[in-house]
Amino acid sequence: MPNVQLSATPSRSRFMIELLLAFLLTRFPYISIPFKWFESYFHELSHGIATLLTGGSVSHIQLFPNGAGFCFSQGGSSILIAYAGYFGAALWGYSIFLMATQKQTIRFTLTLLALTVAASLLFWARDVLTIVILSVLIILFLLPLKLKNSSLLNTLLRILGLMIILNAMASPMVLLGLSGQGDAVMLAEMTWLPAWIWVITWLAFSGFMLLLCWRKVDRKKGVSK
């Protein structure tokens, strides 16, 4: 019998509430801004990781207050690098949600995420705006550690993971209205596939990550029977 005491997997109803909160927080003006930075950061981080994994090098990343960003790199597989942004952001969101379903490692997880952002700041941040945004993200990861209630920590991190997935799902849709801009257009120029095909694959993958979150919750119900 599994040790459910160490599990922080939410119930179905709690998951739906957290998903609704994640959706609302990504839609409120001003309040949504720092949460867009998370998706933007993990988007650019994914570009950077894809660059390194395919033999390229990353010069720096640049983040903007409106949630936009750039990853400046040389070498590597251009197609994989361009595709990795939204794909990677959704995967990061799911990974964060998954890590937030474990009570005993929640403080370690928050610290590890803060250190990941700190490493990006140290090696890839060059301009003042990016340094400020990454510093805010580090604080947002570390600030909850002051809370003594570990269950609340898990809840906050699960909501963050869901917000990143939802933003990764919504952001590519914006590209459909942009002429000559964005990762989808870059991929269309490098391949014979139109931009909307790439957008659909990102939407499908983000939706799949959301489905995996739900299946994680659904499996808990099956175990507790």
C-alpha positions, 0 to 999 in steps of 0.5 A: 500500500503506497504511503499516501502521507507523502503524497500531495496529489490533489483530489479531482475537485481541488485540481479543478479549483487550482486549474481555474485559479491558474486560468484566472491568474493568467488573465488578470491585468498586472497580476498576470505579469510576473506569471507570464515571466515564468513562461517566458523564462522557461520558453527561452531556457528551453531554446538554450537547452536545445541549443546546447544539446545540439552542439551550439552555444548560447550568448545570452537571453533577453526578457521583457516586461510584457512576457516576450523574450529572445535567446541569442545563440550560435550553431546547433539545430535551428529547427529543434532550437526554434521548436523547443520554446513552447514545447519546453515551456509546457514540459517544464510546467508539467514537471513542476506540477509533478514535483509539487505532488510530493510533500517531502521534496517541496522545499528542495524543489523550490530551492532547485528551481531558484538555483536554476534561474540564478544560474541563468542570471549568472551565465546568460543575463546581460541587460538590466531588464533581464537581470531584474526579471530573473531576480524577481523570479528567484525571489518568487521561488524562495519567498514561499519557503518562509511558509511553515505549511508545506501543503500550501507550498505544494498548492502554490507550486502546482498552480504555477505549473498549471499556469506555465502550461496554460500560458504555453498553450495560449502564447502560440495562438498569438502567433497566428495573428502576427505576420513575419514574427515568432518561432512558428514563422521561423520554422515555416521558413526553414521547412515546407510546413506552414506556421499554423501546423507548428502552432497546432503541434504546440497546442496539442502537446500543451493539452497533452501535458494538461491531460497528464496532470489530470491523469496523475490526479485521477490515478490518486482516486484509483489508488485510494479506493 
